[in-house]
Amino acid sequence: MPLRVAAIDFLNPAPLMWDFHHPPFASELAARYTLTHTKPSECARRLLAGEADLGLIPIAALTPALQIIPGCTIASLDRVRSIQLILKRPHTLKTLHSFAADTASRSSVIYTQLILTAFYGNAPAVEPAAADPIAMLQQHDAALVIGDPALVAIEQRTAIEAAVGPCEWYDIAHLWTTHTRLPWVAAVWATRSSLKLSEQERAQIALDLNTSRQHGCEPASIETLVQEWTPRIAVPPAVIRTYLTENIHYTLDAPIRQAIHHFRALAAANTLLPPLDPLPFLEI
């Protein structure tokens, strides 16, 4: 029976999903996996509820009941562009009282709260809202916009500020890397600890996911993704190309592991998330 996969319907995981959507491996993978695309927070819910067997999930959603599959991540080494905290002037990171948050990614909300609490001594209220920057800012001091809507918001900055007034724009990944000197990590592939997998099955999953990442990050594949996504998202092709090749980091290496560990430890110390030590990795 194919494994059920909860994947993210954003631009940033497109290279990770390359082999699932493109020949020559798509038909082979379709025999082993059934895909469902949704938002990051829903991926985690489905995985924890037993409605999916694999999920690309926010690191804030990791629990001891899940295991990280080594090799792949969605991260950034500095500016990610797709997580924007927009503050109406004269509010600052230290004086902000509340912000509207697109809750598509729980990690992004936790990162924002953690940065404000740990580094600026501020604990503003979080108000869930649809990903509409103008509507969010008309009703709140600030807006946290995530994923593709954030990329679009940057392109529409002039129109947004014409509607709500001058704003300060903060890249959450850049704030994190500035204060910690560590990568910013959004998501990882994970499976349930209770899922009975043989050694061969675990190795096959890791091979499939990492091979797809490698193929998706090749220059020719990136150009194909730029062509495919240009009609889908209202940003210039050059922005998509830069985003996939410079803003996002896809390899789960030692610095990424260190960053996940630090994020979870700091979030636990500030009572934003429960402790998670050691990090639960799937044995391959």
PADO-619814 format. One record per residue (C-alpha): residue number from 1; residue in one letter; x, y, z. Coordinates in pm, 1 decimal, padded with zeros to 6 digits. Layout:
num/residuo/c1/c2/c3
NUM/a/X/Y/Z
...
//
This chain:
num/residuo/c1/c2/c3
1/m/00000.0/00000.0/00000.0
2/p/00143.4/00346.7/-00090.5
3/l/00253.7/00568.2/00196.0
4/r/00035.6/00875.5/00245.4
5/v/00234.9/01199.6/00210.1
6/a/00122.0/01540.4/00339.4
7/a/00311.8/01801.5/00136.5
8/i/00313.2/02182.2/00131.0
9/d/00144.9/02371.8/-00150.7
10/f/00393.2/02662.7/-00147.3
11/l/00674.4/02757.0/-00383.0
12/n/00955.0/02686.2/-00136.6
13/p/00927.7/02303.9/-00128.7
14/a/00906.1/02274.8/-00508.6
15/p/01266.6/02149.2/-00550.0
16/l/01210.2/01889.1/-00276.6
17/m/00904.8/01760.3/-00463.3
18/w/01071.6/01750.6/-00806.4
19/d/01072.3/01375.0/-00867.8
20/f/00713.3/01344.4/-00744.5
21/h/00588.3/01574.5/-01021.2
22/h/00832.5/01527.6/-01309.8
23/p/00955.7/01239.7/-01525.6
24/p/01134.2/01004.1/-01525.2
25/f/01064.5/00917.8/-01158.4
26/a/00709.4/01049.2/-01103.0
27/s/00537.6/00727.2/-01211.6
28/e/00770.7/00513.4/-00999.9
29/l/00711.6/00729.4/-00691.5
30/a/00335.6/00730.1/-00752.4
31/a/00341.9/00355.7/-00689.1
32/r/00503.8/00411.1/-00347.3
33/y/00343.3/00737.1/-00231.2
34/t/00006.3/00912.6/-00242.5
35/l/00037.0/01292.6/-00218.2
36/t/-00193.3/01544.3/-00054.1
37/h/-00097.2/01912.8/-00071.0
38/t/-00194.2/02145.7/00211.1
39/k/-00051.9/02415.7/00439.4
40/p/00237.4/02337.8/00677.8
41/s/00035.4/02338.2/00998.6
42/e/-00217.2/02098.3/00844.4
43/c/00065.4/01863.9/00737.0
44/a/00165.7/01829.6/01100.4
45/r/-00192.1/01775.1/01218.1
46/r/-00251.4/01501.0/00961.1
47/l/00071.8/01325.9/01049.1
48/l/00005.6/01332.7/01423.9
49/a/-00355.2/01222.6/01370.9
50/g/-00247.6/00920.1/01168.7
51/e/-00403.4/01060.7/00851.9
52/a/-00062.1/01071.6/00680.6
53/d/00251.6/00858.5/00702.5
54/l/00503.9/01121.6/00592.0
55/g/00477.8/01496.0/00623.1
56/l/00678.2/01808.9/00547.5
57/i/00612.5/01974.3/00881.3
58/p/00711.4/02288.3/01075.1
59/i/00985.9/02222.5/01329.7
60/a/00761.6/02376.1/01596.2
61/a/00527.7/02079.5/01544.5
62/l/00792.3/01814.6/01615.9
63/t/00717.9/01587.9/01911.2
64/p/00871.2/01265.5/02046.8
65/a/00593.9/01085.5/01854.8
66/l/00753.1/01193.5/01525.7
67/q/01090.2/01120.7/01366.8
68/i/01285.9/01349.6/01134.4
69/i/01394.2/01191.8/00806.4
70/p/01759.1/01292.9/00749.2
71/g/01876.1/01492.3/00449.6
72/c/01608.3/01744.1/00352.1
73/t/01490.4/02070.9/00499.9
74/i/01337.9/02407.1/00418.2
75/a/01571.0/02661.2/00573.1
76/s/01757.3/02984.7/00507.1
77/l/02110.3/03099.1/00580.1
78/d/02008.5/03465.7/00606.4
79/r/01713.3/03635.8/00435.0
80/v/01426.0/03405.2/00343.1
81/r/01193.0/03676.1/00198.5
82/s/00883.4/03460.0/00251.2
83/i/00836.2/03536.3/00623.9
84/q/00768.5/03907.5/00666.8
85/l/00672.1/04093.8/00984.2
86/i/00528.6/04428.2/00874.8
87/l/00496.6/04699.1/01143.9
88/k/00299.8/05018.9/01104.9
89/r/00498.7/05318.6/01218.2
90/p/00561.6/05436.6/01485.4
91/h/00549.6/05083.1/01632.6
92/t/00882.3/04908.7/01689.9
93/l/00984.4/04554.3/01776.9
94/k/01009.2/04665.0/02140.6
95/t/00677.5/04851.5/02158.4
96/l/00452.3/04632.9/01942.0
97/h/00131.1/04537.1/02131.0
98/s/-00018.8/04280.4/01894.5
99/f/00022.0/04139.7/01547.3
100/a/-00208.2/03962.2/01304.6
101/a/-00061.8/03630.4/01195.4
102/d/-00125.3/03406.7/00900.4
103/t/-00119.7/03074.2/01086.2
104/a/-00026.0/02865.2/00780.3
105/s/00305.6/02787.4/00952.6
106/r/00319.7/02739.8/01327.7
107/s/00699.6/02762.7/01324.6
108/s/00693.2/03112.1/01175.2
109/v/00456.8/03235.9/01445.6
110/i/00669.9/03078.9/01719.8
111/y/00988.8/03221.1/01565.5
112/t/00834.0/03568.7/01569.4
113/q/00717.2/03538.1/01928.5
114/l/01055.5/03396.5/02033.0
115/i/01255.2/03671.6/01863.2
116/l/01038.5/03941.8/02017.6
117/t/01048.0/03783.0/02364.8
118/a/01410.9/03670.6/02382.5
119/f/01579.8/03957.2/02199.0
120/y/01347.2/04256.7/02237.9
121/g/01178.1/04191.5/02573.0
122/n/00833.6/04205.4/02417.7
123/a/00543.1/03958.4/02424.3
124/p/00270.2/04099.5/02196.9
125/a/-00063.1/03926.5/02149.8
126/v/-00107.6/03711.5/01839.5
127/e/-00431.8/03740.0/01644.4
128/p/-00500.5/03475.4/01373.3
129/a/-00597.5/03630.4/01041.0
130/a/-00625.3/03554.1/00671.4
131/a/-00316.2/03635.3/00463.9
132/d/-00427.1/03981.5/00348.8
133/p/-00162.4/04239.7/00452.1
134/i/-00383.8/04544.2/00402.9
135/a/-00675.1/04402.9/00601.6
136/m/-00436.8/04275.7/00870.9
137/l/-00266.7/04612.6/00907.3
138/q/-00592.8/04807.8/00904.1
139/q/-00697.5/04621.7/01218.9
140/h/-00365.0/04554.6/01396.2
141/d/-00028.3/04711.0/01476.0
142/a/00154.6/04461.3/01257.6
143/a/00109.6/04167.8/01022.4
144/l/00303.0/03842.0/00993.6
145/v/00274.0/03718.3/00636.4
146/i/00402.8/03373.9/00543.1
147/g/00493.1/03182.8/00228.4
148/d/00385.6/03287.9/-00119.7
149/p/00166.5/03575.7/00011.5
150/a/00479.9/03724.5/00170.4
151/l/00667.9/03715.8/-00161.1
152/v/00372.7/03889.8/-00325.8
153/a/00349.4/04145.5/-00043.3
154/i/00709.4/04253.7/-00099.5
155/e/00628.7/04322.6/-00464.8
156/q/00316.6/04516.6/-00359.6
157/r/00483.5/04715.1/-00082.8
158/t/00404.9/05054.0/-00237.4
159/a/00034.9/04972.4/-00267.4
160/i/00018.8/04826.3/00084.1
161/e/00179.6/05132.4/00241.6
162/a/-00041.9/05362.7/00034.4
163/a/-00340.5/05193.1/00196.7
164/v/-00219.1/05168.4/00558.2
165/g/00064.9/05420.1/00589.6
166/p/00444.2/05385.0/00625.1
167/c/00567.8/05052.0/00759.4
168/e/00885.9/04880.3/00871.5
169/w/00946.4/04541.0/00709.4
170/y/01138.9/04269.3/00891.0
171/d/01258.1/03940.5/00743.9
172/i/01212.5/03694.8/01031.1
173/a/01490.2/03465.3/00911.4
174/h/01733.1/03757.8/00896.7
175/l/01638.9/03864.6/01251.4
176/w/01697.5/03508.6/01372.5
177/t/02034.1/03464.9/01200.2
178/t/02146.8/03809.7/01315.1
179/h/02082.7/03729.0/01681.0
180/t/02185.4/03362.1/01688.5
181/r/02442.9/03328.3/01406.8
182/l/02258.4/03009.2/01313.6
183/p/02046.4/02916.1/01011.1
184/w/01673.1/02969.8/01022.2
185/v/01486.9/02640.7/00977.8
186/a/01123.1/02614.3/00878.8
187/a/01039.5/02252.5/00806.6
188/v/01163.7/01895.3/00777.4
189/w/01031.3/01567.5/00645.7
190/a/00902.2/01351.3/00930.8
191/t/00719.7/01028.2/00994.1
192/r/00536.9/00885.3/01295.1
193/s/00745.7/00688.0/01542.7
194/s/00462.9/00433.2/01560.3
195/l/00474.0/00360.6/01185.7
196/k/00614.2/00011.8/01138.6
197/l/00886.1/00040.4/00875.3
198/s/01149.5/-00214.9/00788.0
199/e/01512.4/-00115.5/00753.6
200/q/01474.5/-00142.6/00376.1
201/e/01162.5/00076.8/00376.6
202/r/01333.4/00344.3/00587.0
203/a/01630.1/00346.5/00351.8
204/q/01402.1/00368.9/00046.3
205/i/01211.0/00666.4/00188.1
206/a/01532.6/00854.3/00265.9
207/l/01672.4/00771.5/-00077.7
208/d/01356.4/00885.2/-00258.2
209/l/01331.7/01214.5/-00069.8
210/n/01699.6/01302.6/-00095.4
211/t/01725.6/01204.4/-00462.0
212/s/01424.1/01423.0/-00536.4
213/r/01594.0/01714.1/-00357.1
214/q/01915.5/01665.1/-00551.9
215/h/01732.3/01653.0/-00885.2
216/g/01513.1/01951.8/-00795.3
217/c/01811.3/02171.4/-00708.6
218/e/01986.5/02114.8/-01043.0
219/p/02004.8/02435.0/-01254.3
220/a/01788.9/02292.3/-01534.1
221/s/01522.7/02189.8/-01283.7
222/i/01522.1/02534.8/-01123.1
223/e/01462.3/02693.2/-01463.3
224/t/01169.6/02458.0/-01522.8
225/l/01025.6/02546.7/-01182.0
226/v/01060.1/02917.6/-01260.9
227/q/00856.9/02863.4/-01578.8
228/e/00595.9/02653.2/-01397.2
229/w/00551.7/02891.4/-01104.8
230/t/00556.8/03226.0/-01288.2
231/p/00186.7/03194.4/-01384.9
232/r/00098.3/03080.2/-01032.0
233/i/00246.0/03359.1/-00819.5
234/a/00246.1/03733.5/-00888.7
235/v/00621.1/03794.1/-00866.3
236/p/00880.1/03831.2/-01145.6
237/p/01058.9/03516.3/-01269.9
238/a/01390.0/03654.2/-01141.3
239/v/01247.0/03667.8/-00787.7
240/i/01138.8/03303.6/-00808.9
241/r/01483.5/03202.0/-00937.3
242/t/01665.3/03391.0/-00661.8
243/y/01427.6/03260.8/-00398.7
244/l/01485.3/02895.8/-00492.9
245/t/01861.8/02925.9/-00537.3
246/e/01970.3/03184.3/-00277.7
247/n/01698.3/03243.0/-00018.4
248/i/01612.2/02878.5/00055.4
249/h/01859.4/02614.2/00178.3
250/y/01745.4/02254.5/00124.4
251/t/02012.3/02031.5/00282.5
252/l/01970.5/01913.6/00640.5
253/d/02334.9/01933.3/00744.1
254/a/02508.3/01975.3/01082.9
255/p/02440.4/02353.4/01113.5
256/i/02071.0/02289.3/01044.0
257/r/02058.2/02026.8/01319.7
258/q/02224.4/02272.2/01557.0
259/a/01975.2/02543.7/01460.2
260/i/01673.8/02316.0/01520.1
261/h/01812.2/02216.0/01858.6
262/h/01875.0/02579.9/01957.0
263/f/01530.3/02689.8/01839.6
264/r/01354.4/02419.0/02039.7
265/a/01569.6/02479.3/02349.2
266/l/01514.4/02856.4/02340.3
267/a/01141.5/02813.1/02275.5
268/a/01118.3/02576.6/02572.8
269/a/01311.3/02818.4/02795.3
270/n/01059.2/03088.8/02704.1
271/t/00761.4/02852.1/02756.3
272/l/00655.7/02875.9/02391.9
273/l/00706.6/02504.1/02316.1
274/p/00766.3/02189.6/02521.3
275/p/01124.7/02060.9/02545.3
276/l/01247.9/01826.0/02272.5
277/d/01586.6/01677.5/02353.8
278/p/01731.5/01481.4/02188.2
279/l/01591.6/01559.0/01845.3
280/p/01404.7/01251.1/01717.1
281/f/01573.4/01131.5/01394.8
282/l/01468.9/00824.5/01198.5
283/e/01741.9/00562.7/01201.5
284/i/01847.6/00475.6/00846.2
//
